[in-house]
């Protein structure tokens, strides 16, 4: 299943902070001078921020987990139900439990202090709004980068090739990639190795470039120069390069949108790798 790289860490933090301030002031007289000179105000904001951040991250993690198991485009009914249960209901119940515990420490309860009538509806709206953001984000990214449709197309390339998975740690979130169908190429960047995925995002690879070529050679990955190991499932042919003892890669037309922003000089085959490229096409 394709994964979407949302890359919205700053937005999550800002959203949680904004929600915390809104909840603290919602339904109460706006007296900034009194608020900013009161210890209870900072305590309330801190508690609200921590709870809001927890809810935001819960929705984020749940959404990514569901993206891998039930895509919006492929299973909209099933995904809607799961998103409601895990992305809306779970955070809402969590919020009630945490806020109840906080008010108990203050000697209050949520039935008498107006939380359920004043603040909770706003929190539910916030949770629903955040879920809608992820739904829209998913649909926009999957459409613009042709993630679901493109997967079907590539799946038809050769069903006999063994599928290999690669799991990476992306800022604490583990993403799984089908190497042949979701990774364009691995490349060396300074002292590190990264790979570019079909979703247009780049991720770190903890091993060497040579290791990538060896691990994924059965998925038609070939090292073409000192810096790049390329997925040859996206390659149509090759031709003599502008420089002596080099080759230029010719990509299939259907991959143009994925590669149009790339530096094509990156994909020049150098002398020591020419035989591997030639052998690949001779054995097809």
Secondary structure, DSSP 4 states (H G I P E B T S, - for coil): --------HHHHHHHHHHHHHHHHHTTS---HHHHHT-HHHHHHHHHHHHHHHHHHHHHHHHHHHHHHHS-TTT-HHHHHHHIIIIIIIHHHHHHHHHHHHHHHHTT--TTTSSIIIIIHHHHHHHHHHHHHHHHHHHHHHHHHTTHHHHHHHHHTS-TTSPP-EEEEEETTEEEEEEHHHHEEEEEEETTEEEEEETTS-EEEESS-HHHHHHHTGGGTEEE-SSSEEEEGGGEEEEEE-SSTT-EEEEE-GGGHHHHTTS-GGGGEEPGGGHHHHHHHHHT-
